[in-house]
């Protein structure tokens, strides 16, 4: 059994294959009109930010997504990552990324 030294290593999550790591946006608790929703009611949010991209996706010219892009994704195949309690992280197949939000420059 090895004991930990005084230096702790930073643990990271890196997607493999044709996958991306997404931080899901927070669920809405209020409508655009300002109506507060009870805790039992949530409007499902299918948007998030790309935290990490697998090397395979990064090197594939068919995918124009980059780290920190805000995206719309299909959550059907999303795998939750129990990594940080305050973040909702998911590993998602790149095929389930259906749109990228871009600002015109």
Biopython code that builds the backbone (N, CA, C, O; Angstrom):
import numpy as np
from Bio.PDB.StructureBuilder import StructureBuilder

atoms = [
    (1, "UNK", "N", (0.835, -1.169, 0.000)),
    (1, "UNK", "CA", (0.000, 0.000, 0.000)),
    (1, "UNK", "C", (0.889, 1.243, 0.000)),
    (1, "UNK", "O", (1.760, 1.394, 0.857)),
    (2, "UNK", "N", (0.665, 2.110, -0.946)),
    (2, "UNK", "CA", (1.445, 3.338, -1.030)),
    (2, "UNK", "C", (0.719, 4.439, -0.281)),
    (2, "UNK", "O", (-0.510, 4.506, -0.289)),
    (3, "UNK", "N", (1.481, 5.291, 0.358)),
    (3, "UNK", "CA", (0.878, 6.436, 1.033)),
    (3, "UNK", "C", (1.093, 7.670, 0.178)),
    (3, "UNK", "O", (2.085, 7.791, -0.540)),
    (4, "UNK", "N", (0.150, 8.567, 0.274)),
    (4, "UNK", "CA", (0.240, 9.813, -0.474)),
    (4, "UNK", "C", (1.297, 10.710, 0.150)),
    (4, "UNK", "O", (1.368, 10.841, 1.372)),
    (5, "UNK", "N", (2.108, 11.319, -0.683)),
    (5, "UNK", "CA", (3.084, 12.290, -0.211)),
    (5, "UNK", "C", (2.389, 13.608, 0.054)),
    (5, "UNK", "O", (1.162, 13.695, -0.003)),
    (6, "UNK", "N", (3.167, 14.624, 0.342)),
    (6, "UNK", "CA", (2.582, 15.929, 0.633)),
    (6, "UNK", "C", (2.043, 16.592, -0.634)),
    (6, "UNK", "O", (1.220, 17.504, -0.550)),
    (7, "UNK", "N", (2.495, 16.148, -1.799)),
    (7, "UNK", "CA", (2.015, 16.720, -3.059)),
    (7, "UNK", "C", (0.829, 15.906, -3.562)),
    (7, "UNK", "O", (0.914, 14.683, -3.682)),
    (8, "UNK", "N", (-0.271, 16.585, -3.854)),
    (8, "UNK", "CA", (-1.422, 15.884, -4.416)),
    (8, "UNK", "C", (-1.489, 16.195, -5.907)),
    (8, "UNK", "O", (-1.180, 17.305, -6.343)),
    (9, "UNK", "N", (-1.891, 15.211, -6.664)),
    (9, "UNK", "CA", (-1.994, 15.378, -8.116)),
    (9, "UNK", "C", (-3.394, 15.835, -8.473)),
    (9, "UNK", "O", (-4.376, 15.428, -7.851)),
    (10, "UNK", "N", (-3.473, 16.685, -9.484)),
    (10, "UNK", "CA", (-4.743, 17.167, -9.973)),
    (10, "UNK", "C", (-5.335, 16.111, -10.895)),
    (10, "UNK", "O", (-4.693, 15.700, -11.862)),
    (11, "UNK", "N", (-6.544, 15.672, -10.606)),
    (11, "UNK", "CA", (-7.203, 14.662, -11.426)),
    (11, "UNK", "C", (-8.013, 15.360, -12.511)),
    (11, "UNK", "O", (-8.698, 16.347, -12.244)),
    (12, "UNK", "N", (-7.934, 14.847, -13.728)),
    (12, "UNK", "CA", (-8.677, 15.409, -14.853)),
    (12, "UNK", "C", (-9.480, 14.309, -15.529)),
    (12, "UNK", "O", (-9.230, 13.122, -15.318)),
    (13, "UNK", "N", (-10.433, 14.711, -16.332)),
    (13, "UNK", "CA", (-11.235, 13.780, -17.116)),
    (13, "UNK", "C", (-10.979, 14.097, -18.577)),
    (13, "UNK", "O", (-11.176, 15.233, -19.009)),
    (14, "UNK", "N", (-10.543, 13.110, -19.340)),
    (14, "UNK", "CA", (-10.278, 13.297, -20.763)),
    (14, "UNK", "C", (-11.117, 12.303, -21.550)),
    (14, "UNK", "O", (-10.950, 11.094, -21.389)),
    (15, "UNK", "N", (-12.023, 12.792, -22.406)),
    (15, "UNK", "CA", (-12.834, 11.869, -23.195)),
    (15, "UNK", "C", (-11.974, 11.130, -24.221)),
    (15, "UNK", "O", (-10.969, 11.658, -24.698)),
    (16, "UNK", "N", (-12.376, 9.910, -24.552)),
    (16, "UNK", "CA", (-11.670, 9.118, -25.559)),
    (16, "UNK", "C", (-12.648, 8.758, -26.672)),
    (16, "UNK", "O", (-13.863, 8.834, -26.494)),
    (17, "UNK", "N", (-12.104, 8.366, -27.817)),
    (17, "UNK", "CA", (-12.960, 8.059, -28.962)),
    (17, "UNK", "C", (-13.558, 9.333, -29.516)),
    (17, "UNK", "O", (-12.969, 10.407, -29.391)),
    (18, "UNK", "N", (-14.712, 9.221, -30.122)),
    (18, "UNK", "CA", (-15.384, 10.395, -30.691)),
    (18, "UNK", "C", (-16.356, 10.954, -29.670)),
    (18, "UNK", "O", (-17.573, 10.888, -29.841)),
    (19, "UNK", "N", (-15.780, 11.517, -28.580)),
    (19, "UNK", "CA", (-16.595, 12.046, -27.488)),
    (19, "UNK", "C", (-16.067, 13.399, -27.021)),
    (19, "UNK", "O", (-14.909, 13.752, -27.246)),
    (20, "UNK", "N", (-16.958, 14.143, -26.362)),
    (20, "UNK", "CA", (-16.592, 15.417, -25.761)),
    (20, "UNK", "C", (-17.077, 15.422, -24.314)),
    (20, "UNK", "O", (-18.015, 14.705, -23.964)),
    (21, "UNK", "N", (-16.441, 16.225, -23.488)),
    (21, "UNK", "CA", (-16.856, 16.406, -22.104)),
    (21, "UNK", "C", (-17.590, 17.732, -22.020)),
    (21, "UNK", "O", (-17.062, 18.765, -22.433)),
    (22, "UNK", "N", (-18.808, 17.707, -21.487)),
    (22, "UNK", "CA", (-19.667, 18.883, -21.461)),
    (22, "UNK", "C", (-20.043, 19.219, -20.030)),
    (22, "UNK", "O", (-20.345, 18.333, -19.230)),
    (23, "UNK", "N", (-20.023, 20.505, -19.717)),
    (23, "UNK", "CA", (-20.585, 20.996, -18.452)),
    (23, "UNK", "C", (-21.973, 21.505, -18.783)),
    (23, "UNK", "O", (-22.120, 22.507, -19.482)),
    (24, "UNK", "N", (-22.997, 20.818, -18.284)),
    (24, "UNK", "CA", (-24.379, 21.152, -18.596)),
    (24, "UNK", "C", (-24.755, 22.474, -17.943)),
    (24, "UNK", "O", (-24.387, 22.742, -16.799)),
    (25, "UNK", "N", (-25.494, 23.299, -18.686)),
    (25, "UNK", "CA", (-26.007, 24.548, -18.127)),
    (25, "UNK", "C", (-26.997, 24.240, -17.016)),
    (25, "UNK", "O", (-27.601, 23.168, -16.991)),
    (26, "UNK", "N", (-27.159, 25.176, -16.108)),
    (26, "UNK", "CA", (-28.087, 25.002, -14.987)),
    (26, "UNK", "C", (-29.524, 24.963, -15.494)),
    (26, "UNK", "O", (-29.877, 25.664, -16.442)),
    (27, "UNK", "N", (-30.349, 24.138, -14.856)),
    (27, "UNK", "CA", (-31.765, 24.089, -15.189)),
    (27, "UNK", "C", (-32.431, 25.389, -14.780)),
    (27, "UNK", "O", (-32.043, 26.018, -13.796)),
    (28, "UNK", "N", (-33.426, 25.778, -15.536)),
    (28, "UNK", "CA", (-34.134, 27.036, -15.280)),
    (28, "UNK", "C", (-35.081, 26.876, -14.090)),
    (28, "UNK", "O", (-35.791, 25.876, -13.981)),
    (29, "UNK", "N", (-35.083, 27.864, -13.207)),
    (29, "UNK", "CA", (-35.993, 27.892, -12.061)),
    (29, "UNK", "C", (-36.980, 29.037, -12.181)),
    (29, "UNK", "O", (-37.830, 29.233, -11.313)),
    (30, "UNK", "N", (-36.858, 29.799, -13.275)),
    (30, "UNK", "CA", (-37.729, 30.949, -13.484)),
    (30, "UNK", "C", (-37.982, 31.073, -14.975)),
    (30, "UNK", "O", (-37.069, 30.876, -15.776)),
    (31, "UNK", "N", (-39.224, 31.400, -15.362)),
    (31, "UNK", "CA", (-39.541, 31.586, -16.767)),
    (31, "UNK", "C", (-39.035, 32.952, -17.225)),
    (31, "UNK", "O", (-38.664, 33.790, -16.403)),
    (32, "UNK", "N", (-39.024, 33.172, -18.538)),
    (32, "UNK", "CA", (-38.584, 34.470, -19.062)),
    (32, "UNK", "C", (-39.473, 35.606, -18.572)),
    (32, "UNK", "O", (-39.020, 36.744, -18.446)),
    (33, "UNK", "N", (-40.739, 35.297, -18.296)),
    (33, "UNK", "CA", (-41.668, 36.306, -17.801)),
    (33, "UNK", "C", (-41.496, 36.611, -16.320)),
    (33, "UNK", "O", (-42.168, 37.494, -15.787)),
    (34, "UNK", "N", (-40.594, 35.880, -15.641)),
    (34, "UNK", "CA", (-40.313, 36.153, -14.246)),
    (34, "UNK", "C", (-41.078, 35.288, -13.264)),
    (34, "UNK", "O", (-41.025, 35.533, -12.059)),
    (35, "UNK", "N", (-41.794, 34.274, -13.758)),
    (35, "UNK", "CA", (-42.554, 33.404, -12.866)),
    (35, "UNK", "C", (-41.614, 32.380, -12.243)),
    (35, "UNK", "O", (-40.924, 31.652, -12.957)),
    (36, "UNK", "N", (-41.584, 32.323, -10.908)),
    (36, "UNK", "CA", (-40.759, 31.356, -10.191)),
    (36, "UNK", "C", (-41.404, 29.981, -10.292)),
    (36, "UNK", "O", (-42.605, 29.841, -10.064)),
    (37, "UNK", "N", (-40.616, 28.969, -10.632)),
    (37, "UNK", "CA", (-41.118, 27.610, -10.721)),
    (37, "UNK", "C", (-40.838, 26.876, -9.414)),
    (37, "UNK", "O", (-39.790, 27.082, -8.800)),
    (38, "UNK", "N", (-41.768, 26.020, -8.981)),
    (38, "UNK", "CA", (-41.490, 25.233, -7.781)),
    (38, "UNK", "C", (-40.330, 24.268, -8.032)),
    (38, "UNK", "O", (-40.032, 23.927, -9.176)),
    (39, "UNK", "N", (-39.680, 23.832, -6.948)),
    (39, "UNK", "CA", (-38.528, 22.935, -7.081)),
    (39, "UNK", "C", (-38.863, 21.644, -7.804)),
    (39, "UNK", "O", (-37.984, 21.040, -8.420)),
    (40, "UNK", "N", (-40.124, 21.206, -7.743)),
    (40, "UNK", "CA", (-40.506, 19.946, -8.383)),
    (40, "UNK", "C", (-40.649, 20.079, -9.894)),
    (40, "UNK", "O", (-40.735, 19.068, -10.590)),
    (41, "UNK", "N", (-40.676, 21.315, -10.422)),
    (41, "UNK", "CA", (-40.825, 21.546, -11.853)),
    (41, "UNK", "C", (-39.513, 22.086, -12.405)),
    (41, "UNK", "O", (-38.962, 23.061, -11.893)),
    (42, "UNK", "N", (-39.028, 21.447, -13.445)),
    (42, "UNK", "CA", (-37.813, 21.936, -14.101)),
    (42, "UNK", "C", (-38.031, 21.967, -15.605)),
    (42, "UNK", "O", (-38.652, 21.070, -16.174)),
    (43, "UNK", "N", (-37.518, 22.998, -16.233)),
    (43, "UNK", "CA", (-37.520, 23.054, -17.685)),
    (43, "UNK", "C", (-36.228, 22.374, -18.129)),
    (43, "UNK", "O", (-35.144, 22.850, -17.792)),
    (44, "UNK", "N", (-36.315, 21.273, -18.877)),
    (44, "UNK", "CA", (-35.084, 20.569, -19.247)),
    (44, "UNK", "C", (-34.186, 21.441, -20.115)),
    (44, "UNK", "O", (-34.647, 22.092, -21.052)),
    (45, "UNK", "N", (-32.906, 21.443, -19.791)),
    (45, "UNK", "CA", (-31.926, 22.222, -20.534)),
    (45, "UNK", "C", (-31.004, 21.249, -21.253)),
    (45, "UNK", "O", (-30.452, 20.337, -20.637)),
    (46, "UNK", "N", (-30.842, 21.439, -22.514)),
    (46, "UNK", "CA", (-30.002, 20.568, -23.310)),
    (46, "UNK", "C", (-28.806, 21.333, -23.847)),
    (46, "UNK", "O", (-28.257, 20.990, -24.894)),
    (47, "UNK", "N", (-28.411, 22.360, -23.132)),
    (47, "UNK", "CA", (-27.264, 23.140, -23.561)),
    (47, "UNK", "C", (-26.153, 23.013, -22.536)),
    (47, "UNK", "O", (-26.379, 22.671, -21.375)),
    (48, "UNK", "N", (-24.953, 23.298, -23.000)),
    (48, "UNK", "CA", (-23.806, 23.252, -22.111)),
    (48, "UNK", "C", (-22.577, 23.801, -22.802)),
    (48, "UNK", "O", (-22.643, 24.269, -23.939)),
    (49, "UNK", "N", (-21.461, 23.738, -22.110)),
    (49, "UNK", "CA", (-20.169, 24.188, -22.653)),
    (49, "UNK", "C", (-19.242, 23.001, -22.760)),
    (49, "UNK", "O", (-19.221, 22.126, -21.894)),
    (50, "UNK", "N", (-18.482, 22.983, -23.825)),
    (50, "UNK", "CA", (-17.497, 21.921, -24.009)),
    (50, "UNK", "C", (-16.307, 22.210, -23.101)),
    (50, "UNK", "O", (-15.690, 23.272, -23.181)),
    (51, "UNK", "N", (-16.002, 21.255, -22.244)),
    (51, "UNK", "CA", (-14.890, 21.376, -21.310)),
    (51, "UNK", "C", (-13.638, 20.757, -21.919)),
    (51, "UNK", "O", (-12.543, 21.303, -21.786)),
    (52, "UNK", "N", (-13.800, 19.612, -22.590)),
    (52, "UNK", "CA", (-12.663, 18.916, -23.193)),
    (52, "UNK", "C", (-13.140, 18.158, -24.423)),
    (52, "UNK", "O", (-14.290, 17.729, -24.503)),
    (53, "UNK", "N", (-12.238, 18.005, -25.372)),
    (53, "UNK", "CA", (-12.508, 17.295, -26.622)),
    (53, "UNK", "C", (-11.482, 16.185, -26.751)),
    (53, "UNK", "O", (-10.299, 16.392, -26.479)),
    (54, "UNK", "N", (-11.930, 15.005, -27.165)),
    (54, "UNK", "CA", (-10.979, 13.906, -27.350)),
    (54, "UNK", "C", (-10.031, 14.240, -28.498)),
    (54, "UNK", "O", (-10.363, 15.031, -29.381)),
    (55, "UNK", "N", (-8.875, 13.642, -28.477)),
    (55, "UNK", "CA", (-7.875, 13.868, -29.525)),
    (55, "UNK", "C", (-8.417, 13.474, -30.891)),
    (55, "UNK", "O", (-8.132, 14.135, -31.890)),
    (56, "UNK", "N", (-9.196, 12.403, -30.937)),
    (56, "UNK", "CA", (-9.763, 11.934, -32.207)),
    (56, "UNK", "C", (-10.689, 12.981, -32.820)),
    (56, "UNK", "O", (-10.647, 13.200, -34.030)),
    (57, "UNK", "N", (-11.515, 13.625, -32.018)),
    (57, "UNK", "CA", (-12.418, 14.662, -32.523)),
    (57, "UNK", "C", (-11.629, 15.915, -32.884)),
    (57, "UNK", "O", (-11.892, 16.546, -33.908)),
    (58, "UNK", "N", (-10.665, 16.274, -32.044)),
    (58, "UNK", "CA", (-9.859, 17.473, -32.276)),
    (58, "UNK", "C", (-9.101, 17.406, -33.601)),
    (58, "UNK", "O", (-8.932, 18.427, -34.268)),
    (59, "UNK", "N", (-8.652, 16.232, -33.979)),
    (59, "UNK", "CA", (-7.883, 16.058, -35.215)),
    (59, "UNK", "C", (-8.752, 15.801, -36.439)),
    (59, "UNK", "O", (-8.228, 15.712, -37.550)),
    (60, "UNK", "N", (-10.053, 15.682, -36.268)),
    (60, "UNK", "CA", (-10.967, 15.408, -37.375)),
    (60, "UNK", "C", (-11.526, 16.728, -37.907)),
    (60, "UNK", "O", (-12.215, 17.446, -37.182)),
    (61, "UNK", "N", (-11.239, 17.048, -39.149)),
    (61, "UNK", "CA", (-11.674, 18.317, -39.749)),
    (61, "UNK", "C", (-13.186, 18.385, -39.971)),
    (61, "UNK", "O", (-13.722, 19.462, -40.232)),
    (62, "UNK", "N", (-13.880, 17.242, -39.870)),
    (62, "UNK", "CA", (-15.334, 17.231, -40.056)),
    (62, "UNK", "C", (-16.079, 17.869, -38.885)),
    (62, "UNK", "O", (-17.251, 18.221, -39.015)),
    (63, "UNK", "N", (-15.406, 18.020, -37.744)),
    (63, "UNK", "CA", (-16.048, 18.600, -36.564)),
    (63, "UNK", "C", (-15.469, 19.979, -36.299)),
    (63, "UNK", "O", (-14.267, 20.129, -36.079)),
    (64, "UNK", "N", (-16.339, 20.986, -36.321)),
    (64, "UNK", "CA", (-15.882, 22.369, -36.142)),
    (64, "UNK", "C", (-16.148, 22.860, -34.728)),
    (64, "UNK", "O", (-16.428, 24.042, -34.526)),
    (65, "UNK", "N", (-16.065, 21.976, -33.757)),
    (65, "UNK", "CA", (-16.288, 22.385, -32.377)),
    (65, "UNK", "C", (-14.960, 22.576, -31.678)),
    (65, "UNK", "O", (-13.963, 21.928, -31.998)),
    (66, "UNK", "N", (-14.973, 23.499, -30.700)),
    (66, "UNK", "CA", (-13.756, 23.806, -29.956)),
    (66, "UNK", "C", (-14.074, 23.826, -28.464)),
    (66, "UNK", "O", (-15.236, 23.901, -28.064)),
    (67, "UNK", "N", (-13.043, 23.758, -27.664)),
    (67, "UNK", "CA", (-13.211, 23.848, -26.220)),
    (67, "UNK", "C", (-13.880, 25.181, -25.889)),
    (67, "UNK", "O", (-13.575, 26.202, -26.507)),
    (68, "UNK", "N", (-14.775, 25.171, -24.933)),
    (68, "UNK", "CA", (-15.542, 26.316, -24.431)),
    (68, "UNK", "C", (-16.697, 26.733, -25.333)),
    (68, "UNK", "O", (-17.402, 27.688, -25.008)),
    (69, "UNK", "N", (-16.918, 26.044, -26.462)),
    (69, "UNK", "CA", (-18.092, 26.342, -27.285)),
    (69, "UNK", "C", (-19.351, 26.034, -26.487)),
    (69, "UNK", "O", (-19.394, 25.067, -25.728)),
    (70, "UNK", "N", (-20.379, 26.867, -26.665)),
    (70, "UNK", "CA", (-21.692, 26.574, -26.086)),
    (70, "UNK", "C", (-22.440, 25.759, -27.127)),
    (70, "UNK", "O", (-22.513, 26.144, -28.294)),
    (71, "UNK", "N", (-23.001, 24.619, -26.697)),
    (71, "UNK", "CA", (-23.608, 23.700, -27.647)),
    (71, "UNK", "C", (-24.998, 23.255, -27.198)),
    (71, "UNK", "O", (-25.374, 23.390, -26.034)),
    (72, "UNK", "N", (-25.736, 22.728, -28.152)),
    (72, "UNK", "CA", (-27.008, 22.063, -27.917)),
    (72, "UNK", "C", (-26.738, 20.587, -28.151)),
    (72, "UNK", "O", (-26.157, 20.213, -29.169)),
    (73, "UNK", "N", (-27.165, 19.733, -27.197)),
    (73, "UNK", "CA", (-26.877, 18.307, -27.359)),
    (73, "UNK", "C", (-28.068, 17.441, -27.000)),
    (73, "UNK", "O", (-28.941, 17.834, -26.226)),
    (74, "UNK", "N", (-28.081, 16.248, -27.585)),
    (74, "UNK", "CA", (-29.085, 15.237, -27.306)),
    (74, "UNK", "C", (-28.586, 14.448, -26.103)),
    (74, "UNK", "O", (-27.526, 13.828, -26.179)),
    (75, "UNK", "N", (-29.330, 14.457, -24.981)),
    (75, "UNK", "CA", (-28.837, 13.819, -23.764)),
    (75, "UNK", "C", (-29.033, 12.309, -23.703)),
    (75, "UNK", "O", (-28.686, 11.683, -22.702)),
    (76, "UNK", "N", (-29.585, 11.715, -24.761)),
    (76, "UNK", "CA", (-29.930, 10.287, -24.730)),
    (76, "UNK", "C", (-28.732, 9.399, -24.380)),
    (76, "UNK", "O", (-28.878, 8.457, -23.601)),
    (77, "UNK", "N", (-27.555, 9.681, -24.940)),
    (77, "UNK", "CA", (-26.370, 8.840, -24.716)),
    (77, "UNK", "C", (-25.354, 9.496, -23.783)),
    (77, "UNK", "O", (-24.227, 9.016, -23.659)),
    (78, "UNK", "N", (-25.745, 10.589, -23.129)),
    (78, "UNK", "CA", (-24.835, 11.301, -22.231)),
    (78, "UNK", "C", (-24.553, 10.453, -20.995)),
    (78, "UNK", "O", (-25.470, 9.898, -20.390)),
    (79, "UNK", "N", (-23.291, 10.359, -20.632)),
    (79, "UNK", "CA", (-22.877, 9.593, -19.463)),
    (79, "UNK", "C", (-22.451, 10.586, -18.380)),
    (79, "UNK", "O", (-21.489, 11.330, -18.575)),
    (80, "UNK", "N", (-23.155, 10.610, -17.233)),
    (80, "UNK", "CA", (-22.783, 11.545, -16.170)),
    (80, "UNK", "C", (-21.436, 11.186, -15.563)),
    (80, "UNK", "O", (-21.100, 10.012, -15.406)),
    (81, "UNK", "N", (-20.676, 12.213, -15.229)),
    (81, "UNK", "CA", (-19.361, 12.035, -14.610)),
    (81, "UNK", "C", (-19.453, 12.564, -13.190)),
    (81, "UNK", "O", (-19.677, 13.757, -12.985)),
    (82, "UNK", "N", (-19.282, 11.687, -12.209)),
    (82, "UNK", "CA", (-19.319, 12.085, -10.810)),
    (82, "UNK", "C", (-17.918, 12.526, -10.426)),
    (82, "UNK", "O", (-17.155, 11.764, -9.833)),
    (83, "UNK", "N", (-17.589, 13.766, -10.771)),
    (83, "UNK", "CA", (-16.227, 14.266, -10.618)),
    (83, "UNK", "C", (-16.171, 15.420, -9.636)),
    (83, "UNK", "O", (-15.356, 15.424, -8.714)),
    (84, "UNK", "N", (-17.035, 16.392, -9.836)),
    (84, "UNK", "CA", (-17.107, 17.555, -8.957)),
    (84, "UNK", "C", (-18.559, 17.738, -8.549)),
    (84, "UNK", "O", (-19.448, 17.740, -9.401)),
    (85, "UNK", "N", (-18.804, 17.890, -7.274)),
    (85, "UNK", "CA", (-20.181, 17.978, -6.780)),
    (85, "UNK", "C", (-20.937, 19.183, -7.329)),
    (85, "UNK", "O", (-22.150, 19.108, -7.523)),
    (86, "UNK", "N", (-20.245, 20.290, -7.581)),
    (86, "UNK", "CA", (-20.931, 21.506, -8.017)),
    (86, "UNK", "C", (-21.042, 21.645, -9.535)),
    (86, "UNK", "O", (-21.577, 22.642, -10.019)),
    (87, "UNK", "N", (-20.550, 20.672, -10.289)),
    (87, "UNK", "CA", (-20.639, 20.723, -11.749)),
    (87, "UNK", "C", (-21.395, 19.522, -12.277)),
    (87, "UNK", "O", (-21.249, 18.414, -11.760)),
    (88, "UNK", "N", (-22.196, 19.732, -13.296)),
    (88, "UNK", "CA", (-22.865, 18.641, -13.971)),
    (88, "UNK", "C", (-22.080, 18.334, -15.242)),
    (88, "UNK", "O", (-22.297, 18.956, -16.282)),
    (89, "UNK", "N", (-21.174, 17.376, -15.150)),
    (89, "UNK", "CA", (-20.334, 17.006, -16.288)),
    (89, "UNK", "C", (-20.875, 15.746, -16.947)),
    (89, "UNK", "O", (-21.341, 14.829, -16.272)),
    (90, "UNK", "N", (-20.807, 15.712, -18.278)),
    (90, "UNK", "CA", (-21.273, 14.565, -19.041)),
    (90, "UNK", "C", (-20.296, 14.280, -20.175)),
    (90, "UNK", "O", (-19.788, 15.201, -20.814)),
    (91, "UNK", "N", (-20.038, 13.004, -20.418)),
    (91, "UNK", "CA", (-19.305, 12.589, -21.602)),
    (91, "UNK", "C", (-20.368, 12.268, -22.652)),
    (91, "UNK", "O", (-21.259, 11.450, -22.419)),
    (92, "UNK", "N", (-20.263, 12.922, -23.808)),
    (92, "UNK", "CA", (-21.286, 12.828, -24.846)),
    (92, "UNK", "C", (-20.631, 12.448, -26.169)),
    (92, "UNK", "O", (-19.610, 13.026, -26.541)),
    (93, "UNK", "N", (-21.215, 11.470, -26.892)),
    (93, "UNK", "CA", (-20.700, 11.182, -28.237)),
    (93, "UNK", "C", (-20.822, 12.428, -29.109)),
    (93, "UNK", "O", (-21.823, 13.141, -29.044)),
    (94, "UNK", "N", (-19.817, 12.681, -29.913)),
    (94, "UNK", "CA", (-19.812, 13.906, -30.729)),
    (94, "UNK", "C", (-21.004, 13.929, -31.686)),
    (94, "UNK", "O", (-21.445, 15.004, -32.093)),
    (95, "UNK", "N", (-21.524, 12.769, -32.047)),
    (95, "UNK", "CA", (-22.700, 12.714, -32.930)),
    (95, "UNK", "C", (-23.941, 13.291, -32.252)),
    (95, "UNK", "O", (-24.890, 13.682, -32.932)),
    (96, "UNK", "N", (-23.944, 13.348, -30.913)),
    (96, "UNK", "CA", (-25.086, 13.894, -30.181)),
    (96, "UNK", "C", (-24.996, 15.408, -29.984)),
    (96, "UNK", "O", (-25.910, 16.008, -29.419)),
    (97, "UNK", "N", (-23.913, 16.028, -30.438)),
    (97, "UNK", "CA", (-23.817, 17.489, -30.456)),
    (97, "UNK", "C", (-24.543, 17.927, -31.717)),
    (97, "UNK", "O", (-24.082, 17.674, -32.830)),
    (98, "UNK", "N", (-25.694, 18.593, -31.534)),
    (98, "UNK", "CA", (-26.528, 18.904, -32.692)),
    (98, "UNK", "C", (-26.418, 20.344, -33.172)),
    (98, "UNK", "O", (-26.838, 20.653, -34.287)),
    (99, "UNK", "N", (-25.860, 21.233, -32.352)),
    (99, "UNK", "CA", (-25.705, 22.632, -32.774)),
    (99, "UNK", "C", (-24.647, 23.315, -31.909)),
    (99, "UNK", "O", (-24.418, 22.945, -30.757)),
    (100, "UNK", "N", (-24.016, 24.317, -32.500)),
    (100, "UNK", "CA", (-23.047, 25.143, -31.803)),
    (100, "UNK", "C", (-23.542, 26.585, -31.861)),
    (100, "UNK", "O", (-23.914, 27.070, -32.930)),
    (101, "UNK", "N", (-23.550, 27.265, -30.731)),
    (101, "UNK", "CA", (-23.954, 28.672, -30.695)),
    (101, "UNK", "C", (-22.715, 29.514, -31.009)),
    (101, "UNK", "O", (-21.698, 29.403, -30.326)),
    (102, "UNK", "N", (-22.802, 30.346, -32.035)),
    (102, "UNK", "CA", (-21.686, 31.205, -32.421)),
    (102, "UNK", "C", (-22.172, 32.642, -32.538)),
    (102, "UNK", "O", (-23.301, 32.896, -32.958)),
    (103, "UNK", "N", (-21.314, 33.569, -32.165)),
    (103, "UNK", "CA", (-21.610, 34.988, -32.357)),
    (103, "UNK", "C", (-20.928, 35.422, -33.648)),
    (103, "UNK", "O", (-19.775, 35.075, -33.907)),
    (104, "UNK", "N", (-21.650, 36.173, -34.439)),
    (104, "UNK", "CA", (-21.062, 36.683, -35.679)),
    (104, "UNK", "C", (-20.012, 37.720, -35.349)),
    (104, "UNK", "O", (-20.213, 38.570, -34.481)),
    (105, "UNK", "N", (-18.899, 37.647, -36.040)),
    (105, "UNK", "CA", (-17.799, 38.583, -35.776)),
    (105, "UNK", "C", (-17.730, 39.640, -36.830)),
    (105, "UNK", "O", (-16.865, 40.514, -36.772)),
]
sb = StructureBuilder()
sb.init_structure("model")
sb.init_model(0)
sb.init_chain("A")
sb.init_seg("    ")
for serial, (resi, resn, name, xyz) in enumerate(atoms, 1):
    if name == "N":
        sb.init_residue(resn, " ", resi, " ")
    sb.init_atom(name, np.array(xyz, "f"), 0.0, 1.0, " ", f" {name:<3s}", serial, name[0])
structure = sb.get_structure()
